[in-house]
Amino acid sequence: MSNSDKRQQFDRIDTDGDGYITAEELRESLDGDGRVSEEHVATIVRMADEDGDRRIDFDEYAKFVR
């Protein structure tokens, strides 16, 4: 997947356009009707979040979705 494709995906998930994907934004992108568990989303954020700020920036996202 190209960086351009990753950027497009990232921007779709980052609904407030602040440059970070939060757990809430990730949950909404995975499942808009609330069936994805908080634990599942928290695990994904922990795995992708390299700097520990509980958000995923583009560089972290690009590495995570290789």
All heavy atoms as TSV, in Angstrom:
chain	resi	resn	atom	element	x	y	z
A	1	MET	N	N	0.846	-1.172	0.000
A	1	MET	CA	C	0.000	0.000	0.000
A	1	MET	C	C	0.898	1.243	0.000
A	1	MET	O	O	1.846	1.337	0.763
A	1	MET	CB	C	-0.897	-0.027	1.245
A	1	MET	CG	C	-1.755	1.187	1.390
A	1	MET	SD	S	-2.808	1.220	2.870
A	1	MET	CE	C	-3.618	-0.337	2.778
A	2	SER	N	N	0.585	2.180	-0.842
A	2	SER	CA	C	1.402	3.388	-0.948
A	2	SER	C	C	1.104	4.353	0.210
A	2	SER	O	O	0.058	4.264	0.857
A	2	SER	CB	C	1.120	4.098	-2.270
A	2	SER	OG	O	-0.143	4.723	-2.245
A	3	ASN	N	N	2.037	5.269	0.432
A	3	ASN	CA	C	1.817	6.283	1.471
A	3	ASN	C	C	0.608	7.146	1.140
A	3	ASN	O	O	-0.088	7.600	2.037
A	3	ASN	CB	C	3.056	7.142	1.671
A	3	ASN	CG	C	3.936	6.628	2.783
A	3	ASN	OD1	O	3.579	5.712	3.515
A	3	ASN	ND2	N	5.106	7.216	2.904
A	4	SER	N	N	0.374	7.359	-0.133
A	4	SER	CA	C	-0.801	8.140	-0.542
A	4	SER	C	C	-2.089	7.435	-0.133
A	4	SER	O	O	-3.027	8.067	0.378
A	4	SER	CB	C	-0.769	8.359	-2.054
A	4	SER	OG	O	-1.933	9.004	-2.491
A	5	ASP	N	N	-2.140	6.119	-0.346
A	5	ASP	CA	C	-3.310	5.340	0.070
A	5	ASP	C	C	-3.465	5.357	1.590
A	5	ASP	O	O	-4.571	5.497	2.104
A	5	ASP	CB	C	-3.197	3.886	-0.400
A	5	ASP	CG	C	-3.289	3.738	-1.904
A	5	ASP	OD1	O	-3.876	4.614	-2.571
A	5	ASP	OD2	O	-2.764	2.730	-2.418
A	6	LYS	N	N	-2.346	5.210	2.289
A	6	LYS	CA	C	-2.388	5.252	3.751
A	6	LYS	C	C	-2.883	6.606	4.240
A	6	LYS	O	O	-3.668	6.691	5.182
A	6	LYS	CB	C	-1.009	4.955	4.345
A	6	LYS	CG	C	-0.560	3.530	4.158
A	6	LYS	CD	C	0.846	3.334	4.680
A	6	LYS	CE	C	1.365	1.964	4.352
A	6	LYS	NZ	N	2.753	1.775	4.818
A	7	ARG	N	N	-2.430	7.674	3.595
A	7	ARG	CA	C	-2.843	9.021	3.981
A	7	ARG	C	C	-4.346	9.192	3.780
A	7	ARG	O	O	-5.041	9.757	4.623
A	7	ARG	CB	C	-2.070	10.072	3.193
A	7	ARG	CG	C	-2.534	11.505	3.414
A	7	ARG	CD	C	-2.578	11.916	4.861
A	7	ARG	NE	N	-1.279	12.228	5.379
A	7	ARG	CZ	C	-1.061	12.711	6.598
A	7	ARG	NH1	N	-2.078	12.972	7.406
A	7	ARG	NH2	N	0.137	12.934	7.018
A	8	GLN	N	N	-4.868	8.694	2.681
A	8	GLN	CA	C	-6.307	8.792	2.429
A	8	GLN	C	C	-7.097	8.043	3.501
A	8	GLN	O	O	-8.104	8.553	4.010
A	8	GLN	CB	C	-6.656	8.261	1.048
A	8	GLN	CG	C	-6.217	9.173	-0.069
A	8	GLN	CD	C	-6.516	8.592	-1.433
A	8	GLN	OE1	O	-6.882	7.425	-1.588
A	8	GLN	NE2	N	-6.349	9.421	-2.462
A	9	GLN	N	N	-6.650	6.849	3.851
A	9	GLN	CA	C	-7.319	6.084	4.913
A	9	GLN	C	C	-7.242	6.826	6.244
A	9	GLN	O	O	-8.232	6.930	6.965
A	9	GLN	CB	C	-6.686	4.704	5.068
A	9	GLN	CG	C	-7.006	3.756	3.968
A	9	GLN	CD	C	-6.317	2.410	4.191
A	9	GLN	OE1	O	-5.394	2.278	4.993
A	9	GLN	NE2	N	-6.778	1.412	3.463
A	10	PHE	N	N	-6.054	7.311	6.575
A	10	PHE	CA	C	-5.852	8.035	7.823
A	10	PHE	C	C	-6.797	9.230	7.899
A	10	PHE	O	O	-7.466	9.443	8.909
A	10	PHE	CB	C	-4.399	8.500	7.935
A	10	PHE	CG	C	-4.085	9.254	9.196
A	10	PHE	CD1	C	-3.683	8.587	10.336
A	10	PHE	CD2	C	-4.190	10.643	9.237
A	10	PHE	CE1	C	-3.392	9.282	11.506
A	10	PHE	CE2	C	-3.911	11.342	10.400
A	10	PHE	CZ	C	-3.505	10.659	11.536
A	11	ASP	N	N	-6.853	9.999	6.820
A	11	ASP	CA	C	-7.694	11.192	6.808
A	11	ASP	C	C	-9.179	10.855	6.942
A	11	ASP	O	O	-9.932	11.624	7.547
A	11	ASP	CB	C	-7.444	12.013	5.542
A	11	ASP	CG	C	-6.078	12.689	5.542
A	11	ASP	OD1	O	-5.452	12.805	6.621
A	11	ASP	OD2	O	-5.629	13.097	4.450
A	12	ARG	N	N	-9.605	9.726	6.401
A	12	ARG	CA	C	-11.003	9.305	6.562
A	12	ARG	C	C	-11.307	8.964	8.023
A	12	ARG	O	O	-12.397	9.248	8.519
A	12	ARG	CB	C	-11.314	8.095	5.673
A	12	ARG	CG	C	-11.676	8.458	4.258
A	12	ARG	CD	C	-12.309	7.304	3.518
A	12	ARG	NE	N	-11.479	6.107	3.454
A	12	ARG	CZ	C	-10.579	5.865	2.505
A	12	ARG	NH1	N	-10.385	6.714	1.531
A	12	ARG	NH2	N	-9.876	4.751	2.521
A	13	ILE	N	N	-10.355	8.338	8.713
A	13	ILE	CA	C	-10.558	7.960	10.113
A	13	ILE	C	C	-10.472	9.185	11.021
A	13	ILE	O	O	-11.234	9.310	11.980
A	13	ILE	CB	C	-9.539	6.882	10.542
A	13	ILE	CG1	C	-9.712	5.623	9.686
A	13	ILE	CG2	C	-9.693	6.551	12.026
A	13	ILE	CD1	C	-8.585	4.619	9.822
A	14	ASP	N	N	-9.558	10.104	10.723
A	14	ASP	CA	C	-9.344	11.318	11.520
A	14	ASP	C	C	-10.447	12.329	11.191
A	14	ASP	O	O	-10.235	13.318	10.512
A	14	ASP	CB	C	-7.966	11.893	11.225
A	14	ASP	CG	C	-7.680	13.192	11.947
A	14	ASP	OD1	O	-8.321	13.456	12.992
A	14	ASP	OD2	O	-6.813	13.953	11.466
A	15	THR	N	N	-11.624	12.078	11.713
A	15	THR	CA	C	-12.799	12.854	11.310
A	15	THR	C	C	-12.769	14.319	11.750
A	15	THR	O	O	-13.402	15.152	11.113
A	15	THR	CB	C	-14.100	12.205	11.824
A	15	THR	OG1	O	-14.023	12.066	13.245
A	15	THR	CG2	C	-14.316	10.847	11.181
A	16	ASP	N	N	-12.022	14.649	12.809
A	16	ASP	CA	C	-11.964	16.053	13.218
A	16	ASP	C	C	-10.794	16.791	12.571
A	16	ASP	O	O	-10.638	17.997	12.751
A	16	ASP	CB	C	-11.952	16.217	14.735
A	16	ASP	CG	C	-10.708	15.664	15.401
A	16	ASP	OD1	O	-9.775	15.214	14.701
A	16	ASP	OD2	O	-10.664	15.672	16.642
A	17	GLY	N	N	-9.969	16.074	11.805
A	17	GLY	CA	C	-8.886	16.698	11.053
A	17	GLY	C	C	-7.768	17.277	11.890
A	17	GLY	O	O	-7.002	18.116	11.404
A	18	ASP	N	N	-7.592	16.788	13.119
A	18	ASP	CA	C	-6.539	17.337	13.975
A	18	ASP	C	C	-5.183	16.660	13.797
A	18	ASP	O	O	-4.214	17.010	14.452
A	18	ASP	CB	C	-6.955	17.309	15.448
A	18	ASP	CG	C	-7.040	15.910	16.032
A	18	ASP	OD1	O	-6.924	14.919	15.276
A	18	ASP	OD2	O	-7.243	15.797	17.256
A	19	GLY	N	N	-5.103	15.682	12.907
A	19	GLY	CA	C	-3.828	15.010	12.658
A	19	GLY	C	C	-3.579	13.801	13.533
A	19	GLY	O	O	-2.490	13.225	13.503
A	20	TYR	N	N	-4.584	13.406	14.313
A	20	TYR	CA	C	-4.466	12.244	15.179
A	20	TYR	C	C	-5.733	11.408	15.101
A	20	TYR	O	O	-6.827	11.938	14.968
A	20	TYR	CB	C	-4.278	12.662	16.645
A	20	TYR	CG	C	-3.023	13.438	16.894
A	20	TYR	CD1	C	-3.036	14.827	16.904
A	20	TYR	CD2	C	-1.810	12.783	17.123
A	20	TYR	CE1	C	-1.880	15.551	17.130
A	20	TYR	CE2	C	-0.647	13.498	17.350
A	20	TYR	CZ	C	-0.694	14.882	17.346
A	20	TYR	OH	O	0.455	15.589	17.571
A	21	ILE	N	N	-5.553	10.103	15.231
A	21	ILE	CA	C	-6.691	9.201	15.352
A	21	ILE	C	C	-6.841	8.862	16.829
A	21	ILE	O	O	-5.908	8.369	17.455
A	21	ILE	CB	C	-6.472	7.909	14.536
A	21	ILE	CG1	C	-6.388	8.225	13.046
A	21	ILE	CG2	C	-7.588	6.907	14.819
A	21	ILE	CD1	C	-5.983	7.034	12.192
A	22	THR	N	N	-8.014	9.149	17.367
A	22	THR	CA	C	-8.312	8.816	18.759
A	22	THR	C	C	-9.033	7.471	18.804
A	22	THR	O	O	-9.486	6.953	17.774
A	22	THR	CB	C	-9.223	9.882	19.386
A	22	THR	OG1	O	-10.467	9.887	18.676
A	22	THR	CG2	C	-8.585	11.258	19.349
A	23	ALA	N	N	-9.161	6.937	19.994
A	23	ALA	CA	C	-9.885	5.674	20.154
A	23	ALA	C	C	-11.316	5.811	19.649
A	23	ALA	O	O	-11.842	4.911	18.989
A	23	ALA	CB	C	-9.867	5.239	21.621
A	24	GLU	N	N	-11.948	6.932	19.937
A	24	GLU	CA	C	-13.329	7.145	19.493
A	24	GLU	C	C	-13.429	7.165	17.959
A	24	GLU	O	O	-14.311	6.543	17.378
A	24	GLU	CB	C	-13.868	8.458	20.065
A	24	GLU	CG	C	-15.303	8.722	19.690
A	24	GLU	CD	C	-15.832	10.001	20.325
A	24	GLU	OE1	O	-15.397	10.342	21.440
A	24	GLU	OE2	O	-16.672	10.633	19.691
A	25	GLU	N	N	-12.508	7.871	17.313
A	25	GLU	CA	C	-12.521	7.913	15.848
A	25	GLU	C	C	-12.259	6.529	15.266
A	25	GLU	O	O	-12.896	6.134	14.284
A	25	GLU	CB	C	-11.470	8.899	15.331
A	25	GLU	CG	C	-11.827	10.340	15.584
A	25	GLU	CD	C	-10.692	11.304	15.288
A	25	GLU	OE1	O	-9.505	10.961	15.524
A	25	GLU	OE2	O	-10.995	12.413	14.824
A	26	LEU	N	N	-11.335	5.798	15.868
A	26	LEU	CA	C	-11.042	4.450	15.396
A	26	LEU	C	C	-12.254	3.546	15.562
A	26	LEU	O	O	-12.609	2.804	14.640
A	26	LEU	CB	C	-9.845	3.875	16.145
A	26	LEU	CG	C	-9.399	2.484	15.717
A	26	LEU	CD1	C	-9.006	2.460	14.241
A	26	LEU	CD2	C	-8.250	2.012	16.589
A	27	ARG	N	N	-12.897	3.621	16.691
A	27	ARG	CA	C	-14.080	2.800	16.943
A	27	ARG	C	C	-15.162	3.094	15.903
A	27	ARG	O	O	-15.767	2.187	15.342
A	27	ARG	CB	C	-14.611	3.027	18.354
A	27	ARG	CG	C	-15.799	2.156	18.705
A	27	ARG	CD	C	-16.264	2.279	20.152
A	27	ARG	NE	N	-16.207	3.609	20.724
A	27	ARG	CZ	C	-15.232	4.090	21.501
A	27	ARG	NH1	N	-14.199	3.323	21.825
A	27	ARG	NH2	N	-15.256	5.316	21.977
A	28	GLU	N	N	-15.400	4.363	15.626
A	28	GLU	CA	C	-16.401	4.741	14.633
A	28	GLU	C	C	-16.041	4.215	13.243
A	28	GLU	O	O	-16.913	3.785	12.492
A	28	GLU	CB	C	-16.577	6.254	14.578
A	28	GLU	CG	C	-17.329	6.804	15.755
A	28	GLU	CD	C	-18.756	6.295	15.832
A	28	GLU	OE1	O	-19.431	6.244	14.794
A	28	GLU	OE2	O	-19.187	5.935	16.944
A	29	SER	N	N	-14.753	4.236	12.910
A	29	SER	CA	C	-14.354	3.765	11.588
A	29	SER	C	C	-14.452	2.249	11.459
A	29	SER	O	O	-14.716	1.732	10.376
A	29	SER	CB	C	-12.926	4.205	11.256
A	29	SER	OG	O	-11.971	3.437	11.963
A	30	LEU	N	N	-14.266	1.547	12.577
A	30	LEU	CA	C	-14.353	0.091	12.556
A	30	LEU	C	C	-15.783	-0.405	12.593
A	30	LEU	O	O	-16.117	-1.431	12.012
A	30	LEU	CB	C	-13.586	-0.505	13.746
A	30	LEU	CG	C	-12.083	-0.325	13.718
A	30	LEU	CD1	C	-11.472	-0.820	15.030
A	30	LEU	CD2	C	-11.473	-1.055	12.538
A	31	ASP	N	N	-16.621	0.338	13.308
A	31	ASP	CA	C	-17.990	-0.132	13.492
A	31	ASP	C	C	-18.868	1.015	13.956
A	31	ASP	O	O	-18.860	1.367	15.121
A	31	ASP	CB	C	-18.017	-1.259	14.519
A	31	ASP	CG	C	-19.386	-1.853	14.698
A	31	ASP	OD1	O	-20.070	-2.096	13.691
A	31	ASP	OD2	O	-19.769	-2.066	15.857
A	32	GLY	N	N	-19.622	1.566	13.052
A	32	GLY	CA	C	-20.443	2.717	13.368
A	32	GLY	C	C	-21.598	2.444	14.313
A	32	GLY	O	O	-22.160	3.370	14.875
A	33	ASP	N	N	-21.972	1.197	14.544
A	33	ASP	CA	C	-23.123	0.950	15.415
A	33	ASP	C	C	-22.746	0.453	16.812
A	33	ASP	O	O	-23.593	-0.031	17.551
A	33	ASP	CB	C	-24.125	0.001	14.763
A	33	ASP	CG	C	-23.563	-1.389	14.504
A	33	ASP	OD1	O	-22.448	-1.687	14.952
A	33	ASP	OD2	O	-24.263	-2.181	13.841
A	34	GLY	N	N	-21.459	0.569	17.185
A	34	GLY	CA	C	-21.060	0.312	18.556
A	34	GLY	C	C	-20.817	-1.126	18.947
A	34	GLY	O	O	-20.733	-1.427	20.130
A	35	ARG	N	N	-20.682	-2.023	18.007
A	35	ARG	CA	C	-20.474	-3.429	18.356
A	35	ARG	C	C	-19.016	-3.780	18.624
A	35	ARG	O	O	-18.739	-4.852	19.143
A	35	ARG	CB	C	-21.026	-4.342	17.267
A	35	ARG	CG	C	-22.546	-4.301	17.204
A	35	ARG	CD	C	-23.075	-5.227	16.164
A	35	ARG	NE	N	-22.637	-4.734	14.859
A	35	ARG	CZ	C	-22.561	-5.467	13.764
A	35	ARG	NH1	N	-22.889	-6.721	13.792
A	35	ARG	NH2	N	-22.164	-4.936	12.629
A	36	VAL	N	N	-18.092	-2.918	18.272
A	36	VAL	CA	C	-16.676	-3.164	18.551
A	36	VAL	C	C	-16.422	-2.795	20.002
A	36	VAL	O	O	-16.784	-1.718	20.454
A	36	VAL	CB	C	-15.771	-2.330	17.612
A	36	VAL	CG1	C	-14.316	-2.496	17.982
A	36	VAL	CG2	C	-15.996	-2.735	16.168
A	37	SER	N	N	-15.784	-3.698	20.734
A	37	SER	CA	C	-15.586	-3.471	22.166
A	37	SER	C	C	-14.545	-2.386	22.434
A	37	SER	O	O	-13.620	-2.167	21.645
A	37	SER	CB	C	-15.150	-4.762	22.859
A	37	SER	OG	O	-13.801	-5.057	22.565
A	38	GLU	N	N	-14.728	-1.736	23.566
A	38	GLU	CA	C	-13.764	-0.740	24.026
A	38	GLU	C	C	-12.386	-1.380	24.178
A	38	GLU	O	O	-11.371	-0.766	23.875
A	38	GLU	CB	C	-14.208	-0.161	25.372
A	38	GLU	CG	C	-15.521	0.570	25.341
A	38	GLU	CD	C	-15.411	1.941	24.711
A	38	GLU	OE1	O	-14.341	2.562	24.804
A	38	GLU	OE2	O	-16.406	2.384	24.123
A	39	GLU	N	N	-12.367	-2.604	24.673
A	39	GLU	CA	C	-11.096	-3.314	24.879
A	39	GLU	C	C	-10.367	-3.540	23.567
A	39	GLU	O	O	-9.148	-3.384	23.498
A	39	GLU	CB	C	-11.346	-4.651	25.567
A	39	GLU	CG	C	-11.790	-4.527	26.997
A	39	GLU	CD	C	-12.104	-5.877	27.619
A	39	GLU	OE1	O	-11.446	-6.869	27.251
A	39	GLU	OE2	O	-13.013	-5.921	28.463
A	40	HIS	N	N	-11.105	-3.919	22.531
A	40	HIS	CA	C	-10.506	-4.165	21.220
A	40	HIS	C	C	-9.885	-2.875	20.678
A	40	HIS	O	O	-8.747	-2.866	20.211
A	40	HIS	CB	C	-11.559	-4.702	20.251
A	40	HIS	CG	C	-11.022	-5.122	18.934
A	40	HIS	ND1	N	-11.064	-6.410	18.487
A	40	HIS	CD2	C	-10.414	-4.418	17.948
A	40	HIS	CE1	C	-10.509	-6.479	17.296
A	40	HIS	NE2	N	-10.114	-5.279	16.946
A	41	VAL	N	N	-10.625	-1.789	20.745
A	41	VAL	CA	C	-10.129	-0.504	20.260
A	41	VAL	C	C	-8.916	-0.064	21.079
A	41	VAL	O	O	-7.909	0.379	20.521
A	41	VAL	CB	C	-11.243	0.562	20.301
A	41	VAL	CG1	C	-10.691	1.946	20.008
A	41	VAL	CG2	C	-12.347	0.204	19.316
A	42	ALA	N	N	-8.982	-0.195	22.397
A	42	ALA	CA	C	-7.864	0.199	23.261
A	42	ALA	C	C	-6.613	-0.609	22.935
A	42	ALA	O	O	-5.501	-0.068	22.938
A	42	ALA	CB	C	-8.245	0.026	24.723
A	43	THR	N	N	-6.775	-1.874	22.627
A	43	THR	CA	C	-5.633	-2.718	22.270
A	43	THR	C	C	-4.989	-2.240	20.981
A	43	THR	O	O	-3.762	-2.143	20.884
A	43	THR	CB	C	-6.073	-4.194	22.132
A	43	THR	OG1	O	-6.559	-4.638	23.399
A	43	THR	CG2	C	-4.930	-5.073	21.681
A	44	ILE	N	N	-5.795	-1.924	19.989
A	44	ILE	CA	C	-5.253	-1.429	18.717
A	44	ILE	C	C	-4.504	-0.120	18.933
A	44	ILE	O	O	-3.389	0.057	18.426
A	44	ILE	CB	C	-6.374	-1.252	17.679
A	44	ILE	CG1	C	-6.964	-2.610	17.301
A	44	ILE	CG2	C	-5.847	-0.530	16.430
A	44	ILE	CD1	C	-8.229	-2.530	16.467
A	45	VAL	N	N	-5.096	0.791	19.696
A	45	VAL	CA	C	-4.431	2.072	19.947
A	45	VAL	C	C	-3.106	1.838	20.668
A	45	VAL	O	O	-2.082	2.413	20.289
A	45	VAL	CB	C	-5.343	3.041	20.734
A	45	VAL	CG1	C	-4.567	4.276	21.180
A	45	VAL	CG2	C	-6.544	3.440	19.883
A	46	ARG	N	N	-3.098	0.987	21.685
A	46	ARG	CA	C	-1.838	0.699	22.412
A	46	ARG	C	C	-0.782	0.123	21.477
A	46	ARG	O	O	0.399	0.456	21.590
A	46	ARG	CB	C	-2.091	-0.278	23.559
A	46	ARG	CG	C	-2.540	0.373	24.837
A	46	ARG	CD	C	-2.445	-0.561	26.038
A	46	ARG	NE	N	-3.099	-1.843	25.854
A	46	ARG	CZ	C	-4.382	-2.078	26.075
A	46	ARG	NH1	N	-5.173	-1.115	26.497
A	46	ARG	NH2	N	-4.896	-3.278	25.882
A	47	MET	N	N	-1.186	-0.750	20.577
A	47	MET	CA	C	-0.226	-1.378	19.659
A	47	MET	C	C	0.366	-0.366	18.678
A	47	MET	O	O	1.553	-0.435	18.353
A	47	MET	CB	C	-0.905	-2.512	18.892
A	47	MET	CG	C	-1.240	-3.705	19.755
A	47	MET	SD	S	-2.234	-4.945	18.892
A	47	MET	CE	C	-1.117	-5.459	17.602
A	48	ALA	N	N	-0.441	0.557	18.207
A	48	ALA	CA	C	0.010	1.511	17.189
A	48	ALA	C	C	0.670	2.753	17.781
A	48	ALA	O	O	1.499	3.379	17.130
A	48	ALA	CB	C	-1.167	1.926	16.312
A	49	ASP	N	N	0.324	3.111	18.997
A	49	ASP	CA	C	0.768	4.352	19.629
A	49	ASP	C	C	2.173	4.205	20.188
A	49	ASP	O	O	2.363	3.733	21.303
A	49	ASP	CB	C	-0.218	4.732	20.738
A	49	ASP	CG	C	0.193	5.978	21.496
A	49	ASP	OD1	O	0.946	6.798	20.935
A	49	ASP	OD2	O	-0.240	6.120	22.654
A	50	GLU	N	N	3.161	4.660	19.432
A	50	GLU	CA	C	4.554	4.486	19.839
A	50	GLU	C	C	5.003	5.468	20.920
A	50	GLU	O	O	5.886	5.160	21.704
A	50	GLU	CB	C	5.475	4.623	18.628
A	50	GLU	CG	C	5.271	3.520	17.611
A	50	GLU	CD	C	6.162	3.678	16.392
A	50	GLU	OE1	O	6.738	4.765	16.189
A	50	GLU	OE2	O	6.267	2.698	15.640
A	51	ASP	N	N	4.417	6.658	20.962
A	51	ASP	CA	C	4.891	7.656	21.922
A	51	ASP	C	C	4.055	7.736	23.202
A	51	ASP	O	O	4.331	8.542	24.081
A	51	ASP	CB	C	5.015	9.047	21.281
A	51	ASP	CG	C	3.692	9.600	20.784
A	51	ASP	OD1	O	2.631	9.005	21.069
A	51	ASP	OD2	O	3.729	10.632	20.085
A	52	GLY	N	N	3.028	6.894	23.305
A	52	GLY	CA	C	2.267	6.786	24.533
A	52	GLY	C	C	1.287	7.911	24.819
A	52	GLY	O	O	0.832	8.058	25.949
A	53	ASP	N	N	0.917	8.693	23.802
A	53	ASP	CA	C	-0.012	9.799	24.042
A	53	ASP	C	C	-1.478	9.406	23.845
A	53	ASP	O	O	-2.359	10.248	23.895
A	53	ASP	CB	C	0.339	11.018	23.180
A	53	ASP	CG	C	0.170	10.784	21.690
A	53	ASP	OD1	O	-0.154	9.644	21.272
A	53	ASP	OD2	O	0.371	11.743	20.917
A	54	ARG	N	N	-1.725	8.121	23.640
A	54	ARG	CA	C	-3.064	7.547	23.474
A	54	ARG	C	C	-3.785	8.062	22.232
A	54	ARG	O	O	-5.007	8.086	22.165
A	54	ARG	CB	C	-3.920	7.748	24.726
A	54	ARG	CG	C	-3.366	6.949	25.889
A	54	ARG	CD	C	-4.212	7.079	27.098
A	54	ARG	NE	N	-3.871	8.340	27.753
A	54	ARG	CZ	C	-4.614	8.937	28.650
A	54	ARG	NH1	N	-5.753	8.419	29.015
A	54	ARG	NH2	N	-4.228	10.058	29.194
A	55	ARG	N	N	-2.980	8.480	21.238
A	55	ARG	CA	C	-3.492	8.876	19.934
A	55	ARG	C	C	-2.540	8.307	18.896
A	55	ARG	O	O	-1.388	8.013	19.190
A	55	ARG	CB	C	-3.522	10.386	19.748
A	55	ARG	CG	C	-4.071	11.167	20.884
A	55	ARG	CD	C	-4.053	12.653	20.606
A	55	ARG	NE	N	-2.696	13.208	20.674
A	55	ARG	CZ	C	-2.423	14.491	20.514
A	55	ARG	NH1	N	-3.375	15.352	20.269
A	55	ARG	NH2	N	-1.189	14.922	20.593
A	56	ILE	N	N	-3.022	8.191	17.672
A	56	ILE	CA	C	-2.201	7.659	16.596
A	56	ILE	C	C	-1.978	8.762	15.571
A	56	ILE	O	O	-2.934	9.280	14.991
A	56	ILE	CB	C	-2.892	6.453	15.931
A	56	ILE	CG1	C	-3.181	5.357	16.950
A	56	ILE	CG2	C	-2.043	5.925	14.769
A	56	ILE	CD1	C	-4.105	4.267	16.447
A	57	ASP	N	N	-0.710	9.146	15.384
A	57	ASP	CA	C	-0.421	10.136	14.339
A	57	ASP	C	C	-0.171	9.408	13.022
A	57	ASP	O	O	-0.178	8.170	12.974
A	57	ASP	CB	C	0.749	11.046	14.734
A	57	ASP	CG	C	2.080	10.321	14.890
A	57	ASP	OD1	O	2.318	9.293	14.214
A	57	ASP	OD2	O	2.904	10.799	15.689
A	58	PHE	N	N	0.042	10.143	11.950
A	58	PHE	CA	C	0.164	9.499	10.645
A	58	PHE	C	C	1.354	8.550	10.582
A	58	PHE	O	O	1.241	7.445	10.038
A	58	PHE	CB	C	0.242	10.512	9.495
A	58	PHE	CG	C	0.427	9.822	8.180
A	58	PHE	CD1	C	-0.611	9.107	7.594
A	58	PHE	CD2	C	1.653	9.838	7.541
A	58	PHE	CE1	C	-0.440	8.426	6.395
A	58	PHE	CE2	C	1.841	9.168	6.339
A	58	PHE	CZ	C	0.794	8.464	5.759
A	59	ASP	N	N	2.497	8.949	11.112
A	59	ASP	CA	C	3.682	8.076	11.055
A	59	ASP	C	C	3.423	6.757	11.779
A	59	ASP	O	O	3.799	5.689	11.289
A	59	ASP	CB	C	4.906	8.770	11.645
A	59	ASP	CG	C	5.408	9.909	10.772
A	59	ASP	OD1	O	5.168	9.896	9.548
A	59	ASP	OD2	O	6.046	10.829	11.325
A	60	GLU	N	N	2.780	6.828	12.933
A	60	GLU	CA	C	2.448	5.614	13.680
A	60	GLU	C	C	1.466	4.755	12.882
A	60	GLU	O	O	1.620	3.536	12.804
A	60	GLU	CB	C	1.850	5.970	15.041
A	60	GLU	CG	C	2.847	6.614	15.980
A	60	GLU	CD	C	2.226	7.245	17.204
A	60	GLU	OE1	O	1.039	7.641	17.166
A	60	GLU	OE2	O	2.940	7.366	18.213
A	61	TYR	N	N	0.485	5.400	12.275
A	61	TYR	CA	C	-0.503	4.685	11.460
A	61	TYR	C	C	0.165	3.990	10.283
A	61	TYR	O	O	-0.081	2.811	10.023
A	61	TYR	CB	C	-1.570	5.668	10.968
A	61	TYR	CG	C	-2.628	5.018	10.125
A	61	TYR	CD1	C	-3.679	4.343	10.710
A	61	TYR	CD2	C	-2.570	5.090	8.731
A	61	TYR	CE1	C	-4.663	3.723	9.926
A	61	TYR	CE2	C	-3.544	4.495	7.959
A	61	TYR	CZ	C	-4.573	3.813	8.558
A	61	TYR	OH	O	-5.542	3.208	7.783
A	62	ALA	N	N	1.025	4.720	9.578
A	62	ALA	CA	C	1.691	4.176	8.383
A	62	ALA	C	C	2.534	2.949	8.741
A	62	ALA	O	O	2.557	1.960	7.993
A	62	ALA	CB	C	2.555	5.248	7.716
A	63	LYS	N	N	3.208	2.969	9.873
A	63	LYS	CA	C	3.996	1.813	10.309
A	63	LYS	C	C	3.089	0.646	10.694
A	63	LYS	O	O	3.394	-0.506	10.416
A	63	LYS	CB	C	4.885	2.180	11.505
A	63	LYS	CG	C	6.009	3.099	11.163
A	63	LYS	CD	C	6.779	3.475	12.410
A	63	LYS	CE	C	7.804	4.545	12.105
A	63	LYS	NZ	N	8.475	5.003	13.340
A	64	PHE	N	N	1.979	0.963	11.343
A	64	PHE	CA	C	1.077	-0.070	11.843
A	64	PHE	C	C	0.367	-0.812	10.722
A	64	PHE	O	O	0.157	-2.018	10.817
A	64	PHE	CB	C	0.068	0.564	12.801
A	64	PHE	CG	C	-0.791	-0.435	13.514
A	64	PHE	CD1	C	-0.273	-1.225	14.520
A	64	PHE	CD2	C	-2.118	-0.583	13.179
A	64	PHE	CE1	C	-1.063	-2.151	15.189
A	64	PHE	CE2	C	-2.920	-1.499	13.843
A	64	PHE	CZ	C	-2.392	-2.289	14.851
A	65	VAL	N	N	-0.001	-0.133	9.660
A	65	VAL	CA	C	-0.791	-0.763	8.590
A	65	VAL	C	C	0.045	-1.298	7.438
A	65	VAL	O	O	-0.502	-1.695	6.423
A	65	VAL	CB	C	-1.883	0.199	8.022
A	65	VAL	CG1	C	-2.881	0.541	9.084
A	65	VAL	CG2	C	-1.277	1.410	7.388
A	66	ARG	N	N	1.314	-1.361	7.588
A	66	ARG	CA	C	2.216	-1.844	6.524
A	66	ARG	C	C	1.531	-2.754	5.630
A	66	ARG	O	O	1.354	-3.507	5.010
A	66	ARG	CB	C	3.417	-2.545	7.089
A	66	ARG	CG	C	4.328	-1.620	7.790
A	66	ARG	CD	C	5.510	-2.374	8.219
A	66	ARG	NE	N	6.015	-1.732	9.418
A	66	ARG	CZ	C	7.132	-2.016	9.977
A	66	ARG	NH1	N	7.885	-2.931	9.494
A	66	ARG	NH2	N	7.523	-1.399	11.045
